[in-house]
Amino acid sequence: MSFRDALTAPSSQVWFLQGKFGIEKEHVRVDSEGKLALTPHPAAFGDKLANPYVTVDFSESQLEMITPPVDSMREALGFIETIHDIVTENLDGEYLWPQSMPPALPENGSQIPLAQFDSEHRALSEYRRFLAQTYGRKKQMISGVHVNLSLSESLLDSLQSEMEFTALSKADFKAKVYMKALRNMMRYRWMMVALLGNSPAADESYKTICPDLPQITPKTCCGQKSVSIRASICGYRNNEDFTLDYQDWSSFHRSVRDLVEAGKLIHEKELYSPIRLKTDLQTGEITHLEIRLLDLDPTTKVGIREESLQLLHLFMLWAIAHEDDTDFDQQQQAIATANQYHCACCGFDSKISASDGSPYENGAKHAVANFLDELTELLPEGEANYAAAIGTFRELLDKPDDSPLEKARLGIRKNGFIHYNLGQAKQFYARRGEQSFRFSGLEDLELSTQLMLREAVRRGVKFDLLDRADNFVRFQKGKHIEYVQQATKTSKDNYATILMMENKLVTKKVLAAAKLNVPLGGYYTDAEQAKADFFRYQNKATVVKPKSTNFGIGISILKDNSKIGQYNQAIDIAFAEDSSVLVEPFVAGREFRFFLIDNEVVGILHRVPANVTGDGSSTITELVRIKNEDPLRGKGYVTPLEKIALGEAELMFLESQELSFTSVPLKNETVYLRENSNISTGGDSLDFTDEVHPSYNEIAVQAAKSLNVAITGLDMMISDITAPATAVNYSIIEMNFNPAIHIHCYPFQGHNRELNKKLMYFLGF
């Protein structure tokens, strides 16, 4: 059975697109004029060797961002986008250069700073000095994208079974598969340059490396049809095009070692192959392929498009399926290398040769169109995302002016290399805070967890999602490990403490014993007994709530409690959520959430119901739509705030005020659309950390100490936040063992209290 037949067998198609995916990319830092930034690596990311996500490449001015291997291309793209955003947020007056070809470089290349390491890691410094001397510092400032791809073990097992390679060990069969992929990817890599190349120009300061580059303006070098200077003979390559033995893995590895032993390479990693095999450092077994052909795309913020990643993934699978009878010998390697250089120079208008050295029948573009058709034939039935990616590239064959390459080329020709790319960099920088509450690719996690993961990336703390659905994470830096669930359930609190906070009755008794004010009331395990006590609470503002729920579930507030029917209904609602119920007097004042970490109040929040403020001319509907445009508002709890609805509940509440959606509030008049203050129904979160009298902080800390709790969200009713606390002007109504942090980090009004940073510090990172 052929590889193609084995890949399209039903047992393989199930696993066809499964695997592990990772992305690495470099960006040069520049100043506001588009010149190379000569400042040290940003201190915000800590030790450049200890941070697995953000480090340096050749130069101190050249950032490298790295994702771990993840389960899908979309997740990998989201992860690298999040790293990119975090880096951008922590740059001080600098920008990430969005183009693979470097910015304006010092005329004297020796002024380009090498990455700095301490004496313990001087081998890294020595290697960079060798690269600088051998290839020149300017060439080393070329940046790009590396895509790491591996097949799923289940797919490899299916292929081995379908092809009946039972005599081979699993490791040997895997090597056979990856070597076949490598041979064909190297042979046809010109197609990826043609479809994905996006470095058509360079600054005049690079002309010393490539004197033949045509100069279209005094400061911009750009060929008429250039596709990728980075992938060209003037780009990132060894000084010699080496011939390797691609027959099998052992022969290939031996041929690379021979180059090192012959002194043509100082180390195996010096081989700048556009596609590399990567191995496990301990076992030597092949783990994945690294594709190094991808230019940064300056037309998109993160520099990579999802369809480009999907194309590279399909290219690897196609290379396994594709049968080619000719050996990838010295002649074939020379043809493949020439094809890459020709295509980098002139795209489809260049002289691309087939395996036998003759021109492609009907031209190179026709060959790529056939390649895209073959990709479609390999896809599992019903696969829409990858099919859409193929469709995108098929359309670009017909309309090349719509491609990212041509858009970048047009911008460069119009504005010049530096001005175009600097303009893109500044535009992307301006958007740096739009989604800073989100971890792209992991949006299914709770926002508080996403914020913790973002801070882990900044600090260089590795994390593993042990149970994604349960937001259970392992954080690790060096030998230090912490297990955290839902951002605030940590090892810092003991089980008894959590149980006490979960049980509202126990919480009240412990706080009362500490002489802290709590609402007094009744505790019931029988609904009929609770209903029989209506007379005790009649005509008094009353709260009915389950003993052990969170998020306001099952709670009813009866403002006058004059109707026994409503009281009985509230009792039934509470008992539907728990077997025990508390009935308490409603405490006057406003409710404030105190967030405490290690006996310190680090944030105070007040929530108000969904509302709009009039401008004297807009209707309530129009005001709601304007307010909902805030990027912090969304639907489905994926943003710090929820959009305000215009539904039946809102209309009923407006009608109780003799208003409607078409009413026009007076200027500066606040109109409420809901009675409850939940964020989930469009309420606003207001930061009051600096406004509340410090005596209430002392009470909150005393409460935390009485329960021996390290992390809690304490809810307190306060009559007047400017007046000192007394024995009668406050009441603690609840302590939460799993408080959300995102509402303190992204309030509707007020400061970001950066609780994710404070929690990570508290956890020892």
N, C-alpha and C positions, 0 to 999 in steps of 0.2 A: 504493500500500500504506500502511496506517495504521501509526502507531508501535507500536500493540499487536501487530499482525500481525508487524511486523519484529522486535520483542522476543521473540516466541514462536517465531520461525523457528529451525530446528535449528542454523543457523550462528551465531545469537545466543545460544541457550540455553547453549552451551558456555562462553560468557564472561559469562553473565548476572550472576553474583554476584562476578565478579572486579573488582578496582579497587584503589585506594589508600585507606587509612583512617587517620585520626589523631584524637586526643582532646586537648582542652585543658580544664582545670578549675581553678576557684579555690576556696580555702579560707581562711577567716579563722582566725588563731591566737588562742586564748583562754587565760586563766590557769585555775587550779584551781577558781575560783568561777564560771566561765562568762562572765567579763568580757573585753572586748577586750584582748588583749595589746598593750602599748605599747612593747615592746622592738624593737630593729632586726631587719632581715631576718637569719636565721641565718647566721653567718659560715662554717659548714661548707660552704656551697654557693658560696663565692667571690663573684666579681663578678656581681651580679645581671643585668648586661647581657651578660656573656660566657657565662653558663651557658644552653645551649639547652633544658634540661629543667626547671629550677627558677628562677623569677624572681619578681617582684612584679607586682601589678596596680595598682589605684588607690592603695592604701594600703601603707605599710611593713608593716602588720600582715596583709596579704592576699597569701598565696602563690598563685602560678600555676604549674601543672604542665603540661608540653607533651610530647607524643610526636611523633616524626617520622612521616611517612607510611609505613605498613607494608602487608603484603599481605593481611591478613584482619582482620575485626573481633575475632576471638579474640586475635590477636597484639597488636592495639592495646589491648585491655582488659588483657592481661597486662602490657604495657609501662607503662600508667598505674598499674596496681596496684604494680608494682615501684618506680616513682618515688614513689608514695604511701608505701610502706613505708620507703624510704630517708629520706624527709623525716621521717616519724614517729620513726625511730630517732635522728635528729639534733636533735630538739627537746629543750630543757632545761627541764623543769617546765612545759611548755605542751602544748596539745592542738590538733588540727585540728577546727574546728567542722564537724559533719557535715551541717548544714542550710543551704539556700540563703539563707533569711532570716537576717539578722545576729544575733549574740548581744546581750547587754546592752551598749549603747553609751553613751558619756559623754553626759550631759544637754546639754552644750554641744558641738555637733557639731564646732566648731573644734578640739577636743582629739583628734579622730581624725587620726592622723599621715599626711600624704601620703608617698608613696614618695620616698625620698631619692636624688638623683643628683648627680654632681659637676658643676662649672661647665661642663665640656665638653659635657654633655648637658642643659643648662638648659632646652632646648625641651620635654623630657619633663616637667620640673617645672612649667613654665608651663602646659602643656596640662592637667595635673592640677588646677592652681589654677583654671583656667577651668571645668573640670567641677565642681569643688567650689562655685564661685560660681553656676553655672547650674542645677545639679541638686541640690545639697546633698550633704554628705559622707556622711550616713546612707544615702541611696539608693545611693550608689556602693559601699557595703559589701555589697550583695546579691551573692551568688556563684552560680555555675552551671556547667554542662557545655556545651562546644561540641564538636560532632562534625563532622569534616571528611571529606567523601566525594567520591570521583572515580570516574568510569566507566573501565574499562580501554580502552586505545586499540584493542584488538582488537574489543571490543564496538561502539565507535563506528564502526570500519571496516565491520563487518558491517551495522550499521544503515544506513549511507550507501549501501552496495552494494545491500541489499535494497530500499531505498526509491528507488534510482536517482537520488539527488541528485548527479549527476555534474557539474553546472554549478557547484556550490558548492565552494569550497576546503575543505580539512579543518578549518581553524580556524573558518570561517563555519558549517559544519555542526555542529561542536561547540558553538558559541555558540547555534545554533538549538535543539539538544537541551537544553542547560542552561537556557535561557530558558523552555522549555516546562515543565521540571521546577520552576523557580522560581515560575512563575505558579500552577501547581496546588498546589504545597506552601504557598504563601502563602494561597491560597483555602481550603484544607482544613486549615490548621494547627491549627484548634480540636480536631481529632481527636487530635492528638499531646498537646495539653494535657489532654484528657479521659483519655487512656490512661496518660500518663506523669507528670502533674503531681504534685508532692509537697512543696509548701510551703504547708500549710493554715493556718499560724499564725505569729505574730510576737511578739517581746518588746514590753512596754509602751513601751520607749524608741523604738520605731519609730512609735508612734501619732501623733507630731507630723507624720509624712509622710502618714499616712492616718487622719484623725480618725474616719472612719465605721466603722473596724474594731470589731466587738463585743468587749467585754472579758469573758472568761469567768471569770477570776480576777484578783486585784489586779495580777498581773504578766504575764498571758497574754492575747493578743488572737487570737480564732479564730472565723471564721464557722461556722455550723452545717454548711454544705455546701461550704466553701471547698476548692478544689483546688490552686490555685497563686497565691499573692499575688504572687510574682515575675512571673508572666505577666499579672497583672491591671492595671487602670488605676492602681493604687497601686505598681506594680512598676518594673522596669528598662525605661524607655522614654524617648523624647524628649518634650519638653514639648508637642509638637504631633504629630498623626498626619499625616504627609506623604503626598500622592498622587504616585505615580511612574508613568512610562511603561514598561509591561512589554511593549510590542509586539515589540521586538527588542533585542539587546544594545546597539547604538549609541544607540538612543532612551533606553534605561534609564540608560545611563551619562551621557548628556547631561542627563537630568532630575535626577540626583544632583548633577552639576556646577552646574546652575542654582540649586539650593538653597544651595550654597556661595557662588556669586557674588552671590546675593541677600542674603547675610548671615544666612540662617536656620540654617546650619551653619558651624562654623569650619573643618571639614575633613570629607572624605568618611567617615572612620572614625568620626565622631561620629554617623552615622546608625545608630541602634540597631534595625536590622531583625532580626526573629527568624530570618530566613534570609538569608544573604549569598552573593553570587558573589565568588569570589576569583580574582585574576589574577596572571600572571607580571609581576614588576616591570619586567623589561626589554622583553618583547615585547607586554605588554598582553593576551595571550591568556588566556581563562578556563582555570583549572586545576582548580577544584573548588568544591563548595558547602560552606558552613559553616552548620550547623544549631545555633541558639543557644537552643532552646526547653527544653532538658532541665534540670530541677531536680536538685540533688543528692538522692540517695536516702539518708536517714539510717538506714535499716534495714540497710544493708550497708556493710562497711568502706570499700570504695573509692568508694562513692557512686554507682555505676553498675552496672547489670545487663546481662549479655550479651544477653538477649532484648530489652531496650530498644534497644540499639544495632542489633540485627538488624531491629527494627521500623522504625527510622529509615531504614535502608538500603533496605528494601522500599518504604517510603513514597516515597523519591526515584524508584525504578524505576516504581512505580505512577503517580506524577505524570507521568512521561514517556509511559506507555501510555494514561493516562486522556484521553478525548476530551471537551472541553467547548466548546460552540459560542459561548458568551457571552464577550465581551471582558472582560479584567480591568481595567475602567475605574474611574473615580472612585467610582461607585456600588458596584461589585463590591468594591473595596478597602475601602470603608466597612463593607459587610456582613461581610467577612472579619475586619476588626478588631473589630467589635462581637461577632462570634461568639467570638473569642479571649477578650475580656474577660468575656463572659457565662459561658463555659465555665470560665474561671479562677475565677470567683466561685462557681458552683453546679454544675459538672459537667454530667451528663446531665439534671439537673432544670432547667437554664436554657433560655432561649428561643433556640434555634439556628435560623438561617434558611438555606434553600437559596439557590442562585444567583439565583433570581427574587425573593427576599425573602420568600417564603412559608415557613411552618414545614415541617420535614421530615415527610413522610408516615410515620406510625407512630413518629415520634419520633427523636431524635438517636441513641439507643442502637441502634436498628434500622439506622440509616444506617452506624454504625461496624461492626455485625455484617456488613453487606453488603460493606463495605470489606475486612474480614478475609477474607471468602470470595473476593473478587477477588484478593487477594494470593496465596492458595493456588493459584488458577488460573494465575497468572503463573510460579510456581516450576517450575524444571526437574524432570523426573521423577526420583523417588528422592531428592530433597534432603530430608534428615531434620532437620538442625539448625534451619534457618529454619522448617520446618514445625512443629517443636516450639515455637518462639517464638510463632508465630501461635496455636497451640493454647493456650498459656499465657494470652494476652490474651483469647481466646474464653472460657476458663473464668472469668476475672475479670469478664467482663461478667455472667455468671450468678451469681458469688459475689464481689461487690465487697468484702465484709468481709475476704477473704483477701489483698487487694492491699496492696502496701507503703504506699500512701497511707493506707488505713484503719488499718493497724497503727501508723503514725506518729501519726495523729490520736488514736487510742485512748491511746497512751503520753503524748501531750501533755496530753490532757484529764485523765488520771489523775495525772500527776506535775508538770504545768506545763511551759511551753515551755523554760525554761532547764534545769531538772532532768532532763527527758527527754533532751534533746540532749546535755547534758554527760555524762550517764550513758552514752550511746552512745559519745561521744568517748573516755571513759576505758576503756570496754570494748574498743574497737578499739585503743587505745594499749597495753593490756595484752598484746595479741597481736602486738606489733610485731616480736619477734625469732623468731617461729615458723618462718618460711621465709626467713631472711635470707641463706641460702646459695643461693637460687634466683632466677633471673630469669624471672618468669612470662611465658609466651608463647614463651620461648626455651629450654624445658626439654630440647629435643633436643640442645643443646650440652653439651659436657663441663662439669662443675661448676666446674673451674678457670677456664674461659673465662667462665662466667656470673658468677663473682666479679669478674673483671676488668671486665666490662661494667657491673656494679653500681657499681664504684668510678669508672668513667668517667662515669656519670650524676652521681654526687655531685660530682665535680670539674668537671663541665661540659665533658667531652671528647666530641666527636662520634665516633660509630663507624659503620662500614659492614661488614656481613658479606659479604666478597668470595667466600668459599666456605663455605657453612654446614656442609656435610657434613664439611669438613676443618678446621673451627674457625679459619678464616683471617680475621683482622680488620684493618681499617685504622682507627687512632685518629688524630684530628686536633684540634688546638686552635690557632686562628690559622693560621700558616704551618708549624707543627711537625707532622710526620706520622711515625707509626711503624707498621710492619707486623708483626703478631704472629700466630703460629700456635700453637694449643693452649696459650695463656697464657704459656709460657716459652721458646718458640722466637722469638728476637728478633734484631734487627740488631746487638745488643751482642756476640754471639758470632760468630766467623768460621767458615767452612765446615770448615777443617782441625780446629778445636777440636771441633766436633760429630762429625766422623768419628773422631777419637781416642777420644772417650767412647763412641761406638757400638761400637768395636772393643775388647773387653775385654783382648785380648792387648797391644795397643798401650798401653792405659791402664796395665796392670801394668808394662810396661817403662819408661814415662816416669816413673811414680811411684817405681819401684825406683831409677832413675837419680838421682832427687832424694833418695835415702836414706830413703824412707818404706816402712813395712812393708806388704807385700802377700803373699797366699798364694802360695807357690812350687808348681809342679806341672808337668804335661805339657800340650803343645799338639799337637793331632792333626787332620789333614785326611783321615785314613783310619780308618774304623771298626774294621777288623780289626787294625790296628796298636795302636789304643787298647785293644782287648780283650786283645791279647797282652801288654800291660803290666799286667795285673791284679795280678801278683805284687808290683809296686812299691807298690801301695796296699792290699794285702790286710791285713785285720784292723786297719785304721786308718780313723777317721772321715773320709769323703771326700765331696766335692761334685763333681758332674758337670754342666756347663752349656754351652750354646751360646756361641759367641764374641760374637755381636752381637744379642741379643734383650733386650727390656725386660719389665717386669711379671712377672718370675719364670717366664716361659714356657720350658719344656723343661728346667728345673733339677731335679735329683734330689739328695737328701741321704741318704747311706748311713752310718748311725751307727756300724756296726762293720765293714761291707764284708767280711763273711766268706764270702758266697755268690757264686760267679762268675756264676750265672744272673741275680741281681739287678743285678750290676754291668754285665753285657752288656746287660740291658734298659735301664738308665739311659743307656748309650752310644747305643743305638738311638733313644731318646727325644730326646736332645740333637741327634743328627745329622738327625733328622726336621725340626728347626727351622733348622739352619744347616749349612754345609759344613765348618765348623771347630768343634772342641770343646776345652774346657779341663777338665782333671781336676786338682783341687786338694785339699789337706788341709783338712778342716773345722776352722775356727778356733773355739776355745772362747770362751765369753762370750755377751753379748747383742748383738743387732744394733741399731744406731741410724742413723736417717736424718738427716744434717746438710743443711740447706738453706742455700745460700750465694748472696748477691747482692753483686756487686762487692767480693769479698774480705772479706765479713763474714758470719758465721754468724747467720742471722735466725730459725732455728727448728731444734729437735732433737726427733725423734720416735722412740718405741719402739713396735713393734707386738707384740701378744700374740695367741695363738690364741683362737678363740671360746670363751667361758667364762661361767660363772654363779657367783655367790657365795651360799652357803646361808643361810637364815634359821632353820633348825632344824625347819621344819614343811612347807615347800613342796617339791613334787617338781621334778626337773630340767625337766620339761615346763612346769610352772607358772612356774618361774623364768625360763625362756627367753621365755615369753609376756610376762612383766612387763618384761623387759629390752628386748624388741622394741617396746614402746610408746614408747620414746624417739623423738621426732620427727626426730632425726638419722638414724634407721635406716629404710631402705626396701628396695625390691627393684628390681633392674635398673640399679644404679649411678646413680640419680637423687638420691641423698642422700649425705652424707659417710660414712656407715657403712651396712653391709648388715645386714639382719635375719639372726639366727642360724637356720639351718635345723634341722629335726628329721627328717633323712633317713637313708639307709642308711649314708653315710660317718660321720655323727655317732654312729649306733648302734654301728657296728663299733668306733669308737674308745672309746666308753664301755664296751663289753663287754671290751675289752682291759684295762680297769681294774676289771673285775668289777662294772660298774655298768649301769644301764638308764635309760630315760626316766622310770621311776616311782621311781627311787631318791630318797631325801630326804637331801641333804647336811647336815652339821652346820652350826651357826651360824658364819658367817664362813669356812667352808671353801670354797675355790675349786676348781671342777671344770671341766676342759677338755673340750670336745667335738670339738676338731680338733687335729691336730699342727702343721699349717702356720699361720703367723701372718698370712696374707693378709686384708686388709680385705674383699676380695670374698667371703670365706667366713664373714663374721661376726666377724672379729677386731676387737680394740680398738686404737685409736690413743691413745697416752699421751704427753703433752707433757713433755719432760725438758729444755727449753731452759735452765732455771735450776738444774738439778741436776747436770749433767755438769761435771766438772772443766775449767776453762778451757784447760788444756794441750791437750785434744783439739780445741778450737776452733782453736788455733794450727796443729795438724797439718792440719786440714781446709782452712784458708786456704792453707797451704803447698802442699797438693795442688792446689787451684784455681789457684794461681799457676803451678805447674809445667806445667799444661795450658793456661794463659792463658785460663781459662774465666770468664765473667761470671756465669752462672746455672747452677747444678748441684745435683743431689741426690746427696750422697756417702754411701755405706753403709759403716759402720765397725763391726767387732766389737770390743767392749771387755770386758775381764775384770772390772774394778771401776771404775765411773764416778766414785767418790769419790777414787781414788788418782791421782796424777799419771801422765801417760803416760811409759812407758819404751820401751826398744828391743824389748821382748818382750810387752807386755800389751795390744797392740791390733793390728788389721790392717785395711787399707782393702780391701774386697772388690769395690767397684764405684763408678763415677761415672756418673750418669744425665744425659743432655742434655735431657730433657723431663720433669722432675719435676713431680708434681702439687702444687698449692698448697692445695687444699681440705682435705687431711688435717691440715695445720698450722693452718688457720683454724678448723676445727671438730673438734678432737680429742674422743675419748670422755671423757678427763680432762685438765684443764689449761687454759691460756689460749689465746685466739684470738691468733695471732701476726700477723694482719693482713697477710699477704704480698701480697695484692692491692694494698693501699695502698703498700707498699714497692716493689713492682714498677712501679706507675704513676709513682711518684716517680723511680725509677731511669731510667724511659723519658723523663723530662723533662717530665712533666705535673703 
